[in-house]
Amino acid sequence: MDVLIEQEIALHQYETRQSKADIARLIHCNFREVGESGISYDYQSIIEMMENEQPSNGFIHSQHYECIQLEESVQLLLYKSASVDELGKSSHFAKRSSIWVLNGTQWQLKYHQGTACESFELFIAEK
């Protein structure tokens, strides 16, 4: 489960989202997503969206991870997330689910869904 959480968190990072090599490694070529907005994405449209992103002083916070094995090579990762702006204000609270598949020796994200939810307390570890 730790590797899936690490990879999920990596995909929240601007630097990862701008790296074609990281995206090819982490996202399955048959990727699908239903976003928090209800908009559906495929591999190509998510790549285009990430290429057009601008850097931000905010970040995505995620917590309460749970991993459910669907098959030996298929894992369902559940968690909550929120956007935190440069002033520390939280918004876009969501429950998220990701299906990760083992492609050879590499786990890749094949499906993701975000569903808006009520705000929740963020548990941010101090550095």
Secondary structure, 3 states (H helix, E strand, C coil): CHHHHHHHHHHCCHHHHCCHHHHHHHEEEEEEEECCCCCEEEHHHHHHHHHCCCCCCCEEEEEEEEEEEEECCEEEEEEEEEEECCCCCEEEEEEEEEEEEEECCEEEEEEEEEEECCCCCCCCCCC
